[in-house]
Amino acid sequence: MTLHQKPNTLQTDSFWMPFTANRQFKKAPRLFASAEGMHYTTVDGRKVIDGSAGLWCVNAGHGRRQIAAAVERQLMNLDFAPSFNMGHPLAFDFAERLTEIAPKGLDRIFFTNSGSESVDTALKIALAYQRAIGQATRTRLIGRERGYHGVGFGGMSVGGMVANRRAFATHLPGVDHIRHTHDLTRNAFAKDQPDHGAELADDVERMVALHGADTIAAVIVEPVPGSTAVLPPPKGYLQRLRELCTKHGILLIFDEVITGFGRLGAPFAADYFGVTPDMMTTAKGITNGTVPCGAVFASRKIHDGLMTGPEGTIELFHGYTYSAHPTACAAGLATLDIYKDEQLLTRGASMAEYWRDGLHSLKGLPNVVDIRNVGLMGAVEVAPRSDGVGARGYDVMVDCFNRGLYLRMSGDSFALSPPLIVEKSHIDDIVSILGDAIKRVA
């Protein structure tokens, strides 16, 4: 028995928890001690099904010994190597393996350590590229309302989740936002992609009319916004967005930190929707959540556009101490092996219909106002209570945890994204526990 499993011995004051109501949490901590497969185990020994793949990242399930063994070997062989003017073989091997599963044309890989870093990297590359090709007036970045692109100043600025922005007065200048696509009036309880809203992509034309195409460097969107509780794109929306960006010489960036690595039943959302961006940001599932790592997938056009000047010139003054960290690369290569051997990058397609039907069976429960799904992503939204947005959602989340289900709460919505090893019996358990919690909290 470890210290924190003994009653009244856990000291919670020192750890300032991220994206958490600290005072509320520390009155009744919810603590995991171990994990295996589809389940966490709490410090008091209860099994809790992982309904959210950790934080959208544990795509191959927990406790994969193949990854742990690869990390251990790497730590004993080469614990760290710099990527500034030096290198190590695994970095090049990992990049090559990633290009094998990437959407066609996105075959240049820049390593980061998180989704936030991937976003800021992609934004900087977009600005540097436009300058390098003689389009230095293109400095404006366009995000989308309700978008989440991490917590760096770049990602926060192009992001559109209000609570993530309003406490921080300083944002990047020259940023604007197109409208979000969430439309309860026309699309409530839509299955997979909603029918209405493709015309919202025409907001790009509004940005062009307002600012001028020659000032806009890039548009960044999540193909399926996740942190704002799963908003599948309307049919034709992403295709229209691609057409407009191409028309006006604007780079299109897909934030695939959540949707990448099999979440929709295809390697990437770009594959699932048949729309190829100019760059793609990734993280989370790239190492199955074991070691922090991220990557920007860039087109050869963008990469080669920056390979100018004397050969000894640094082409992009950007990077991180831990870019292509040896242990992250080892974890990533082992993760890719698992994805390939178990066909996890496409397995979600065979489970998507059962997942969709299970979630939509909750329609009609008290206060349920919307259910959304695409691939192995889903959300159930309940109406807020009079005591504030998120109050009902919090009570449902705690009830689920106490009865054996972990899920992500976003206000009064519950975002679900189980590991890709999920079986129908697990989906049944997730739906049953969530449904009962909604009824009890009503």
KOLMARSE-610784 format. One record per residue (C-alpha): residue number from 1; chain; x, y, z. Coordinates in nm, 4 decimals, decimal comma. Layout:
[segu NUM; A; [X; Y; Z]];
...
***
This chain:
[segu 1; A; [0,0000; 0,0000; 0,0000]];
[segu 2; A; [0,1407; 0,3355; -0,1000]];
[segu 3; A; [0,1138; 0,6469; 0,1128]];
[segu 4; A; [-0,1654; 0,8074; -0,0874]];
[segu 5; A; [-0,3858; 0,4976; -0,0489]];
[segu 6; A; [-0,3956; 0,5414; 0,3271]];
[segu 7; A; [-0,6863; 0,7554; 0,4504]];
[segu 8; A; [-0,6185; 1,1202; 0,5295]];
[segu 9; A; [-0,2537; 1,1195; 0,4170]];
[segu 10; A; [-0,2741; 1,2773; 0,0705]];
[segu 11; A; [-0,1418; 1,6338; 0,0670]];
[segu 12; A; [-0,3116; 1,8222; -0,2161]];
[segu 13; A; [-0,2054; 2,1817; -0,1587]];
[segu 14; A; [0,1146; 2,1955; -0,3677]];
[segu 15; A; [-0,0160; 2,0711; -0,7021]];
[segu 16; A; [-0,1916; 2,3511; -0,8935]];
[segu 17; A; [-0,4061; 2,1417; -1,1248]];
[segu 18; A; [-0,4685; 2,2404; -1,4889]];
[segu 19; A; [-0,8189; 2,3044; -1,6254]];
[segu 20; A; [-0,9629; 2,2051; -1,2866]];
[segu 21; A; [-1,1729; 2,3728; -1,0201]];
[segu 22; A; [-0,8943; 2,3151; -0,7665]];
[segu 23; A; [-1,0859; 2,4009; -0,4514]];
[segu 24; A; [-1,3792; 2,1840; -0,5539]];
[segu 25; A; [-1,1626; 1,8887; -0,6556]];
[segu 26; A; [-0,9474; 1,8895; -0,3428]];
[segu 27; A; [-1,2517; 1,8542; -0,1183]];
[segu 28; A; [-1,3152; 1,5109; -0,2746]];
[segu 29; A; [-1,0243; 1,4018; -0,4982]];
[segu 30; A; [-1,0840; 1,1508; -0,7773]];
[segu 31; A; [-0,7594; 0,9539; -0,8075]];
[segu 32; A; [-0,6399; 0,6856; -1,0468]];
[segu 33; A; [-0,3673; 0,4444; -0,9332]];
[segu 34; A; [-0,3189; 0,2206; -1,2376]];
[segu 35; A; [-0,4609; 0,1345; -1,5776]];
[segu 36; A; [-0,4859; -0,1649; -1,8090]];
[segu 37; A; [-0,6667; -0,2069; -2,1371]];
[segu 38; A; [-0,9988; -0,0218; -2,1285]];
[segu 39; A; [-0,9963; 0,0501; -1,7548]];
[segu 40; A; [-0,8437; 0,2674; -1,4875]];
[segu 41; A; [-0,8196; 0,1457; -1,1286]];
[segu 42; A; [-0,8781; 0,4009; -0,8548]];
[segu 43; A; [-0,6708; 0,4276; -0,5388]];
[segu 44; A; [-0,9461; 0,2442; -0,3520]];
[segu 45; A; [-0,9406; -0,0441; -0,6009]];
[segu 46; A; [-1,2460; 0,0308; -0,8177]];
[segu 47; A; [-1,2424; -0,0357; -1,1919]];
[segu 48; A; [-1,3430; 0,2646; -1,4032]];
[segu 49; A; [-1,3984; 0,2284; -1,7766]];
[segu 50; A; [-1,2073; 0,4876; -1,9783]];
[segu 51; A; [-1,4709; 0,6561; -2,1908]];
[segu 52; A; [-1,2365; 0,9286; -2,3189]];
[segu 53; A; [-0,9076; 0,7510; -2,3986]];
[segu 54; A; [-0,7464; 0,9507; -2,1179]];
[segu 55; A; [-0,7538; 1,2931; -2,2796]];
[segu 56; A; [-0,8269; 1,1705; -2,6341]];
[segu 57; A; [-0,4801; 1,0143; -2,6451]];
[segu 58; A; [-0,4705; 0,6507; -2,5262]];
[segu 59; A; [-0,5900; 0,5136; -2,8594]];
[segu 60; A; [-0,4391; 0,1665; -2,8195]];
[segu 61; A; [-0,5583; 0,1227; -2,4625]];
[segu 62; A; [-0,3626; 0,1360; -2,1395]];
[segu 63; A; [-0,0605; -0,0597; -2,0204]];
[segu 64; A; [0,0890; -0,1509; -2,3567]];
[segu 65; A; [0,4063; -0,3310; -2,2551]];
[segu 66; A; [0,5513; -0,3080; -2,6033]];
[segu 67; A; [0,5687; 0,0700; -2,5680]];
[segu 68; A; [0,7029; 0,0549; -2,2129]];
[segu 69; A; [0,9775; -0,1870; -2,3187]];
[segu 70; A; [1,0775; 0,0355; -2,6114]];
[segu 71; A; [1,1026; 0,3381; -2,3816]];
[segu 72; A; [1,3089; 0,1460; -2,1253]];
[segu 73; A; [1,5520; 0,0247; -2,3914]];
[segu 74; A; [1,5902; 0,3731; -2,5323]];
[segu 75; A; [1,6504; 0,5340; -2,1937]];
[segu 76; A; [1,9298; 0,2870; -2,1228]];
[segu 77; A; [2,0815; 0,3333; -2,4691]];
[segu 78; A; [2,0412; 0,7063; -2,5434]];
[segu 79; A; [1,8463; 0,9089; -2,2904]];
[segu 80; A; [1,8741; 1,2425; -2,4711]];
[segu 81; A; [2,0183; 1,3829; -2,7901]];
[segu 82; A; [1,9802; 1,7363; -2,9245]];
[segu 83; A; [1,8094; 1,8057; -3,2546]];
[segu 84; A; [1,9862; 2,1391; -3,3047]];
[segu 85; A; [2,2678; 2,0666; -3,5537]];
[segu 86; A; [2,2806; 1,7070; -3,4287]];
[segu 87; A; [2,0512; 1,4099; -3,4600]];
[segu 88; A; [1,9834; 1,0459; -3,3784]];
[segu 89; A; [1,8544; 0,7693; -3,6065]];
[segu 90; A; [1,5165; 0,7186; -3,4393]];
[segu 91; A; [1,4063; 1,0725; -3,5248]];
[segu 92; A; [1,4494; 1,0060; -3,8958]];
[segu 93; A; [1,2966; 0,6590; -3,8709]];
[segu 94; A; [0,9935; 0,7933; -3,6867]];
[segu 95; A; [0,9405; 1,0747; -3,9356]];
[segu 96; A; [0,9609; 0,8285; -4,2254]];
[segu 97; A; [0,7094; 0,5949; -4,0611]];
[segu 98; A; [0,4686; 0,8823; -4,0056]];
[segu 99; A; [0,4801; 0,9799; -4,3707]];
[segu 100; A; [0,3728; 0,6262; -4,4599]];
[segu 101; A; [0,0340; 0,6785; -4,2940]];
[segu 102; A; [-0,0009; 1,0508; -4,3684]];
[segu 103; A; [-0,2459; 1,1923; -4,6228]];
[segu 104; A; [-0,0768; 1,2028; -4,9603]];
[segu 105; A; [0,1499; 1,5036; -4,9954]];
[segu 106; A; [0,1962; 1,5790; -4,6244]];
[segu 107; A; [0,5383; 1,4182; -4,6047]];
[segu 108; A; [0,7545; 1,6656; -4,4150]];
[segu 109; A; [0,7505; 1,6225; -4,0357]];
[segu 110; A; [0,8481; 1,8800; -3,7718]];
[segu 111; A; [0,8520; 1,7337; -3,4191]];
[segu 112; A; [0,7110; 1,9105; -3,1146]];
[segu 113; A; [0,6123; 1,7984; -2,7646]];
[segu 114; A; [0,2398; 1,8702; -2,7472]];
[segu 115; A; [-0,0636; 1,9801; -2,9406]];
[segu 116; A; [-0,0171; 2,3373; -2,8236]];
[segu 117; A; [0,3384; 2,3388; -2,9568]];
[segu 118; A; [0,2260; 2,1799; -3,2826]];
[segu 119; A; [-0,0277; 2,4570; -3,3353]];
[segu 120; A; [0,2138; 2,7387; -3,2593]];
[segu 121; A; [0,4697; 2,5704; -3,4862]];
[segu 122; A; [0,2236; 2,5419; -3,7755]];
[segu 123; A; [0,1209; 2,9061; -3,7393]];
[segu 124; A; [0,4842; 3,0170; -3,7437]];
[segu 125; A; [0,5600; 2,8001; -4,0448]];
[segu 126; A; [0,2605; 2,9529; -4,2258]];
[segu 127; A; [0,3887; 3,3048; -4,1632]];
[segu 128; A; [0,7455; 3,2141; -4,2556]];
[segu 129; A; [0,6321; 3,0411; -4,5747]];
[segu 130; A; [0,4242; 3,3343; -4,6956]];
[segu 131; A; [0,7185; 3,5637; -4,6370]];
[segu 132; A; [0,9609; 3,3284; -4,8123]];
[segu 133; A; [0,7506; 3,3173; -5,1302]];
[segu 134; A; [0,7186; 3,6939; -5,1473]];
[segu 135; A; [0,3811; 3,7275; -4,9746]];
[segu 136; A; [0,5043; 3,9138; -4,6666]];
[segu 137; A; [0,1781; 4,1069; -4,6364]];
[segu 138; A; [0,0041; 3,7816; -4,5446]];
[segu 139; A; [0,0333; 3,8031; -4,1660]];
[segu 140; A; [-0,3267; 3,7535; -4,0563]];
[segu 141; A; [-0,4386; 3,4252; -3,8995]];
[segu 142; A; [-0,8000; 3,3079; -3,9025]];
[segu 143; A; [-0,9395; 3,0699; -3,6425]];
[segu 144; A; [-1,2952; 2,9654; -3,5648]];
[segu 145; A; [-1,5358; 3,0335; -3,2810]];
[segu 146; A; [-1,5495; 2,7462; -3,0300]];
[segu 147; A; [-1,2206; 2,6139; -3,1655]];
[segu 148; A; [-0,9540; 2,4794; -2,9309]];
[segu 149; A; [-0,5931; 2,4922; -3,0420]];
[segu 150; A; [-0,4035; 2,4540; -2,7175]];
[segu 151; A; [-0,2853; 2,7061; -2,4635]];
[segu 152; A; [0,0121; 2,8821; -2,6204]];
[segu 153; A; [-0,0437; 3,2449; -2,7120]];
[segu 154; A; [-0,0737; 3,1489; -3,0778]];
[segu 155; A; [-0,3221; 2,8696; -3,0189]];
[segu 156; A; [-0,5152; 3,0741; -2,7659]];
[segu 157; A; [-0,5411; 3,3629; -3,0088]];
[segu 158; A; [-0,6793; 3,1584; -3,2981]];
[segu 159; A; [-0,8874; 2,9511; -3,0590]];
[segu 160; A; [-1,2443; 3,0453; -2,9926]];
[segu 161; A; [-1,3403; 2,9013; -2,6534]];
[segu 162; A; [-1,4253; 3,2081; -2,4491]];
[segu 163; A; [-1,3150; 3,0856; -2,1071]];
[segu 164; A; [-0,9721; 2,9987; -2,2472]];
[segu 165; A; [-0,9254; 3,3559; -2,3726]];
[segu 166; A; [-1,0961; 3,6130; -2,1542]];
[segu 167; A; [-0,8616; 3,6028; -1,8530]];
[segu 168; A; [-0,5572; 3,6682; -2,0700]];
[segu 169; A; [-0,5593; 4,0205; -2,2053]];
[segu 170; A; [-0,2794; 3,9816; -2,4570]];
[segu 171; A; [-0,3530; 3,8004; -2,7818]];
[segu 172; A; [-0,1697; 3,7905; -3,1110]];
[segu 173; A; [-0,2596; 4,0901; -3,3262]];
[segu 174; A; [-0,4133; 4,0364; -3,6670]];
[segu 175; A; [-0,6321; 3,7406; -3,5740]];
[segu 176; A; [-0,9967; 3,6964; -3,6673]];
[segu 177; A; [-1,2523; 3,4156; -3,6450]];
[segu 178; A; [-1,5111; 3,2556; -3,8677]];
[segu 179; A; [-1,8342; 3,1320; -3,7113]];
[segu 180; A; [-1,8738; 2,7911; -3,5497]];
[segu 181; A; [-2,1081; 2,5298; -3,6941]];
[segu 182; A; [-2,3058; 2,4243; -3,3862]];
[segu 183; A; [-2,6742; 2,4726; -3,4739]];
[segu 184; A; [-2,9194; 2,3129; -3,2329]];
[segu 185; A; [-3,2150; 2,4614; -3,4161]];
[segu 186; A; [-3,1464; 2,2771; -3,7412]];
[segu 187; A; [-2,9090; 1,9945; -3,6485]];
[segu 188; A; [-3,0049; 1,8607; -3,3044]];
[segu 189; A; [-2,9645; 1,4823; -3,2784]];
[segu 190; A; [-2,8075; 1,4584; -3,6234]];
[segu 191; A; [-2,6308; 1,1281; -3,6811]];
[segu 192; A; [-2,2763; 1,1604; -3,8129]];
[segu 193; A; [-2,2419; 1,4782; -4,0204]];
[segu 194; A; [-2,5333; 1,7235; -3,9936]];
[segu 195; A; [-2,7165; 1,8262; -4,3097]];
[segu 196; A; [-2,7158; 2,2001; -4,2508]];
[segu 197; A; [-2,4342; 2,4535; -4,2284]];
[segu 198; A; [-2,1968; 2,4030; -4,5222]];
[segu 199; A; [-2,2588; 2,7664; -4,6154]];
[segu 200; A; [-2,0836; 2,8769; -4,2965]];
[segu 201; A; [-1,7534; 2,8048; -4,4705]];
[segu 202; A; [-1,8286; 3,1123; -4,6795]];
[segu 203; A; [-1,7199; 3,3151; -4,3787]];
[segu 204; A; [-1,3771; 3,2908; -4,5407]];
[segu 205; A; [-1,5137; 3,5173; -4,8144]];
[segu 206; A; [-1,6303; 3,7559; -4,5427]];
[segu 207; A; [-1,2776; 3,7615; -4,3984]];
[segu 208; A; [-1,1354; 3,8274; -4,7441]];
[segu 209; A; [-1,3805; 4,1104; -4,8045]];
[segu 210; A; [-1,3040; 4,2629; -4,4652]];
[segu 211; A; [-0,9256; 4,2267; -4,4525]];
[segu 212; A; [-0,8134; 4,1485; -4,8086]];
[segu 213; A; [-0,6888; 3,8104; -4,9238]];
[segu 214; A; [-0,3359; 3,9490; -4,9489]];
[segu 215; A; [-0,3272; 3,9921; -4,5688]];
[segu 216; A; [-0,4365; 3,6393; -4,4707]];
[segu 217; A; [-0,1695; 3,3735; -4,4183]];
[segu 218; A; [-0,3719; 3,0770; -4,2942]];
[segu 219; A; [-0,7019; 2,9426; -4,1692]];
[segu 220; A; [-0,6855; 2,6860; -3,8896]];
[segu 221; A; [-0,9751; 2,4608; -3,7855]];
[segu 222; A; [-1,0302; 2,1310; -3,6141]];
[segu 223; A; [-1,1974; 1,8990; -3,8661]];
[segu 224; A; [-1,4120; 1,7904; -3,5713]];
[segu 225; A; [-1,3885; 2,0258; -3,2729]];
[segu 226; A; [-1,3399; 1,8051; -2,9685]];
[segu 227; A; [-1,2768; 2,0067; -2,6551]];
[segu 228; A; [-1,5947; 2,2059; -2,7112]];
[segu 229; A; [-1,7767; 1,8697; -2,7060]];
[segu 230; A; [-1,7622; 1,7117; -3,0513]];
[segu 231; A; [-1,9082; 1,9199; -3,3330]];
[segu 232; A; [-1,9050; 1,7122; -3,6550]];
[segu 233; A; [-1,8706; 1,9357; -3,9626]];
[segu 234; A; [-2,1807; 1,9851; -4,1782]];
[segu 235; A; [-2,1801; 1,7897; -4,5033]];
[segu 236; A; [-1,9696; 1,9722; -4,7607]];
[segu 237; A; [-1,8310; 2,2250; -4,5112]];
[segu 238; A; [-1,4662; 2,1165; -4,5113]];
[segu 239; A; [-1,4662; 2,0712; -4,8870]];
[segu 240; A; [-1,5926; 2,4282; -4,9281]];
[segu 241; A; [-1,3311; 2,5557; -4,6838]];
[segu 242; A; [-1,0585; 2,3890; -4,8896]];
[segu 243; A; [-1,1909; 2,5411; -5,2127]];
[segu 244; A; [-1,1985; 2,8927; -5,0712]];
[segu 245; A; [-0,8510; 2,8749; -4,9179]];
[segu 246; A; [-0,7090; 2,7499; -5,2458]];
[segu 247; A; [-0,8929; 3,0211; -5,4384]];
[segu 248; A; [-0,7445; 3,2997; -5,2251]];
[segu 249; A; [-0,3929; 3,1617; -5,1724]];
[segu 250; A; [-0,4587; 3,1002; -4,8029]];
[segu 251; A; [-0,3003; 2,8007; -4,6278]];
[segu 252; A; [-0,5435; 2,5573; -4,4646]];
[segu 253; A; [-0,4321; 2,3968; -4,1386]];
[segu 254; A; [-0,6195; 2,1051; -3,9833]];
[segu 255; A; [-0,5729; 2,0664; -3,6096]];
[segu 256; A; [-0,5796; 1,6864; -3,5846]];
[segu 257; A; [-0,4467; 1,6604; -3,2311]];
[segu 258; A; [-0,7696; 1,4803; -3,1355]];
[segu 259; A; [-0,8879; 1,3356; -3,4669]];
[segu 260; A; [-0,5506; 1,1941; -3,5735]];
[segu 261; A; [-0,4406; 0,8315; -3,5427]];
[segu 262; A; [-0,7631; 0,6428; -3,5998]];
[segu 263; A; [-1,0227; 0,8350; -3,4047]];
[segu 264; A; [-1,2668; 0,8497; -3,6974]];
[segu 265; A; [-1,1952; 0,5048; -3,8386]];
[segu 266; A; [-0,9309; 0,6387; -4,0776]];
[segu 267; A; [-0,5708; 0,7347; -4,0031]];
[segu 268; A; [-0,6622; 1,1053; -4,0042]];
[segu 269; A; [-0,9725; 1,3174; -4,0423]];
[segu 270; A; [-0,8244; 1,4425; -4,3688]];
[segu 271; A; [-0,8592; 1,0858; -4,4986]];
[segu 272; A; [-1,2058; 1,0383; -4,3525]];
[segu 273; A; [-1,3476; 1,3558; -4,5071]];
[segu 274; A; [-1,1388; 1,3421; -4,8251]];
[segu 275; A; [-0,9954; 1,6908; -4,7733]];
[segu 276; A; [-0,6198; 1,7465; -4,7615]];
[segu 277; A; [-0,4946; 2,0569; -4,5800]];
[segu 278; A; [-0,1590; 2,2256; -4,6335]];
[segu 279; A; [-0,0509; 2,1382; -4,2815]];
[segu 280; A; [-0,1786; 1,9134; -4,0081]];
[segu 281; A; [-0,1037; 1,9397; -3,6358]];
[segu 282; A; [-0,0873; 1,6234; -3,4265]];
[segu 283; A; [0,0041; 1,4971; -3,0789]];
[segu 284; A; [-0,1865; 1,2798; -2,8243]];
[segu 285; A; [-0,2274; 0,9460; -3,0035]];
[segu 286; A; [0,1128; 0,9749; -3,1694]];
[segu 287; A; [0,2672; 0,7939; -2,8683]];
[segu 288; A; [-0,0544; 0,6536; -2,7202]];
[segu 289; A; [-0,0246; 0,9215; -2,4531]];
[segu 290; A; [0,2834; 0,7610; -2,2967]];
[segu 291; A; [0,5537; 1,0224; -2,3653]];
[segu 292; A; [0,4796; 1,3843; -2,4602]];
[segu 293; A; [0,5228; 1,4262; -2,8350]];
[segu 294; A; [0,3657; 1,6084; -3,1258]];
[segu 295; A; [0,4296; 1,6638; -3,4931]];
[segu 296; A; [0,3376; 1,9039; -3,7693]];
[segu 297; A; [0,2802; 1,7361; -4,1044]];
[segu 298; A; [0,3584; 1,9844; -4,3823]];
[segu 299; A; [0,3281; 1,9660; -4,7565]];
[segu 300; A; [0,6429; 1,9467; -4,9616]];
[segu 301; A; [0,5431; 2,2781; -5,1190]];
[segu 302; A; [0,5637; 2,4511; -4,7826]];
[segu 303; A; [0,8834; 2,2757; -4,6804]];
[segu 304; A; [1,0593; 2,3428; -5,0093]];
[segu 305; A; [0,9388; 2,7025; -5,0098]];
[segu 306; A; [1,1532; 2,7596; -4,7029]];
[segu 307; A; [1,4594; 2,5735; -4,8321]];
[segu 308; A; [1,6097; 2,8878; -4,9847]];
[segu 309; A; [1,9237; 3,0960; -4,9500]];
[segu 310; A; [2,2786; 2,9672; -4,8917]];
[segu 311; A; [2,2995; 2,6007; -4,7928]];
[segu 312; A; [2,4447; 2,6866; -4,4520]];
[segu 313; A; [2,1520; 2,9132; -4,3613]];
[segu 314; A; [1,9038; 2,7996; -4,0969]];
[segu 315; A; [1,5747; 2,7907; -4,2874]];
[segu 316; A; [1,3375; 2,8126; -3,9875]];
[segu 317; A; [1,4459; 2,9730; -3,6620]];
[segu 318; A; [1,2181; 2,7596; -3,4507]];
[segu 319; A; [1,2304; 2,4404; -3,2459]];
[segu 320; A; [1,2281; 2,2903; -2,8987]];
[segu 321; A; [1,4897; 2,1344; -2,6715]];
[segu 322; A; [1,2868; 1,8150; -2,6728]];
[segu 323; A; [1,1933; 1,8064; -3,0427]];
[segu 324; A; [1,2311; 1,4417; -3,1522]];
[segu 325; A; [1,3303; 1,3326; -2,8015]];
[segu 326; A; [1,4748; 0,9797; -2,8264]];
[segu 327; A; [1,2298; 0,8278; -2,5780]];
[segu 328; A; [0,9348; 0,9952; -2,7510]];
[segu 329; A; [1,0501; 0,8577; -3,0855]];
[segu 330; A; [1,0907; 0,5097; -2,9353]];
[segu 331; A; [0,7417; 0,5297; -2,7877]];
[segu 332; A; [0,6036; 0,6586; -3,1159]];
[segu 333; A; [0,7595; 0,3830; -3,3246]];
[segu 334; A; [0,6278; 0,1159; -3,0867]];
[segu 335; A; [0,2853; 0,2809; -3,0995]];
[segu 336; A; [0,2847; 0,2779; -3,4796]];
[segu 337; A; [0,3760; -0,0912; -3,4708]];
[segu 338; A; [0,0723; -0,1620; -3,2513]];
[segu 339; A; [-0,1544; 0,0458; -3,4720]];
[segu 340; A; [-0,0338; -0,1485; -3,7757]];
[segu 341; A; [-0,0376; -0,4970; -3,6227]];
[segu 342; A; [-0,3856; -0,4535; -3,4739]];
[segu 343; A; [-0,5217; -0,2381; -3,7592]];
[segu 344; A; [-0,6318; 0,0218; -3,5053]];
[segu 345; A; [-0,6116; 0,3156; -3,7448]];
[segu 346; A; [-0,9159; 0,1793; -3,9277]];
[segu 347; A; [-1,0812; -0,0386; -3,6624]];
[segu 348; A; [-1,3102; 0,2440; -3,5545]];
[segu 349; A; [-1,4978; 0,2176; -3,8841]];
[segu 350; A; [-1,6293; -0,1252; -3,7853]];
[segu 351; A; [-1,7504; 0,0030; -3,4464]];
[segu 352; A; [-1,8877; 0,3419; -3,5537]];
[segu 353; A; [-2,2451; 0,2325; -3,6250]];
[segu 354; A; [-2,2810; 0,0484; -3,2941]];
[segu 355; A; [-2,1280; 0,3487; -3,1174]];
[segu 356; A; [-2,3658; 0,5879; -3,2940]];
[segu 357; A; [-2,6746; 0,3796; -3,2135]];
[segu 358; A; [-2,5703; 0,3395; -2,8507]];
[segu 359; A; [-2,5265; 0,7113; -2,7948]];
[segu 360; A; [-2,8485; 0,8053; -2,9731]];
[segu 361; A; [-3,0419; 0,5575; -2,7593]];
[segu 362; A; [-3,0106; 0,8195; -2,4844]];
[segu 363; A; [-3,2383; 1,0565; -2,6752]];
[segu 364; A; [-3,5475; 1,1289; -2,4695]];
[segu 365; A; [-3,3785; 1,1122; -2,1295]];
[segu 366; A; [-3,4450; 1,4071; -1,8966]];
[segu 367; A; [-3,2815; 1,7332; -2,0089]];
[segu 368; A; [-3,0924; 1,5768; -2,3024]];
[segu 369; A; [-3,0975; 1,8452; -2,5746]];
[segu 370; A; [-2,8518; 1,7025; -2,8280]];
[segu 371; A; [-2,6451; 1,3978; -2,9172]];
[segu 372; A; [-2,3602; 1,4152; -3,1679]];
[segu 373; A; [-2,1308; 1,1520; -3,3160]];
[segu 374; A; [-1,8771; 1,0822; -3,5860]];
[segu 375; A; [-1,6363; 0,7882; -3,5962]];
[segu 376; A; [-1,5528; 0,6920; -3,2388]];
[segu 377; A; [-1,6220; 1,0415; -3,1085]];
[segu 378; A; [-1,9464; 1,1468; -2,9487]];
[segu 379; A; [-2,1123; 1,3917; -2,7141]];
[segu 380; A; [-2,4310; 1,4075; -2,5150]];
[segu 381; A; [-2,5497; 1,7549; -2,4191]];
[segu 382; A; [-2,7905; 1,8359; -2,1375]];
[segu 383; A; [-2,9686; 2,1596; -2,0643]];
[segu 384; A; [-2,8022; 2,3837; -1,8044]];
[segu 385; A; [-2,9568; 2,4298; -1,4617]];
[segu 386; A; [-3,0547; 2,7611; -1,3143]];
[segu 387; A; [-2,7556; 2,7469; -1,0771]];
[segu 388; A; [-2,5152; 2,7895; -1,3671]];
[segu 389; A; [-2,3720; 2,6410; -1,6832]];
[segu 390; A; [-2,1836; 2,3214; -1,6045]];
[segu 391; A; [-2,3469; 2,2514; -1,2694]];
[segu 392; A; [-2,5649; 1,9687; -1,4022]];
[segu 393; A; [-2,2774; 1,8457; -1,6157]];
[segu 394; A; [-2,0453; 1,8278; -1,3153]];
[segu 395; A; [-2,2945; 1,6267; -1,1118]];
[segu 396; A; [-2,3395; 1,3804; -1,3968]];
[segu 397; A; [-1,9628; 1,3469; -1,4388]];
[segu 398; A; [-1,9099; 1,2731; -1,0685]];
[segu 399; A; [-2,1975; 1,0250; -1,0635]];
[segu 400; A; [-2,0455; 0,8441; -1,3623]];
[segu 401; A; [-1,7050; 0,8286; -1,1943]];
[segu 402; A; [-1,8528; 0,6919; -0,8746]];
[segu 403; A; [-2,0308; 0,4192; -1,0718]];
[segu 404; A; [-1,7391; 0,3207; -1,2926]];
[segu 405; A; [-1,7134; 0,5532; -1,5961]];
[segu 406; A; [-1,4626; 0,8259; -1,6715]];
[segu 407; A; [-1,5625; 1,0826; -1,9332]];
[segu 408; A; [-1,4771; 1,4381; -2,0291]];
[segu 409; A; [-1,7108; 1,7153; -1,9214]];
[segu 410; A; [-1,7299; 2,0349; -2,1262]];
[segu 411; A; [-1,9857; 2,2591; -1,9618]];
[segu 412; A; [-2,3078; 2,0596; -1,9798]];
[segu 413; A; [-2,1844; 1,8278; -2,2531]];
[segu 414; A; [-2,0103; 1,4949; -2,2098]];
[segu 415; A; [-1,7401; 1,4199; -2,4657]];
[segu 416; A; [-1,6687; 1,0548; -2,5294]];
[segu 417; A; [-1,3836; 0,8940; -2,7244]];
[segu 418; A; [-1,2983; 0,5448; -2,5990]];
[segu 419; A; [-0,9718; 0,3703; -2,6806]];
[segu 420; A; [-0,9815; 0,2155; -3,0269]];
[segu 421; A; [-0,9680; -0,1332; -2,8736]];
[segu 422; A; [-1,3237; -0,0794; -2,7453]];
[segu 423; A; [-1,5648; -0,3735; -2,7774]];
[segu 424; A; [-1,9444; -0,3634; -2,8024]];
[segu 425; A; [-1,9729; -0,4691; -2,4382]];
[segu 426; A; [-1,7696; -0,1635; -2,3366]];
[segu 427; A; [-1,9973; 0,0627; -2,5408]];
[segu 428; A; [-2,2968; -0,0936; -2,3673]];
[segu 429; A; [-2,1417; -0,0186; -2,0285]];
[segu 430; A; [-2,0567; 0,3408; -2,1233]];
[segu 431; A; [-2,4068; 0,4119; -2,2498]];
[segu 432; A; [-2,5747; 0,2415; -1,9544]];
[segu 433; A; [-2,3741; 0,4215; -1,6858]];
[segu 434; A; [-2,4110; 0,7610; -1,8544]];
[segu 435; A; [-2,7827; 0,7132; -1,9121]];
[segu 436; A; [-2,8462; 0,6135; -1,5503]];
[segu 437; A; [-2,6418; 0,9104; -1,4272]];
[segu 438; A; [-2,8429; 1,1533; -1,6397]];
[segu 439; A; [-3,1653; 1,0123; -1,4949]];
[segu 440; A; [-3,0408; 1,0299; -1,1370]];
[segu 441; A; [-2,9117; 1,3868; -1,1673]];
[segu 442; A; [-3,2229; 1,5133; -1,3493]];
***
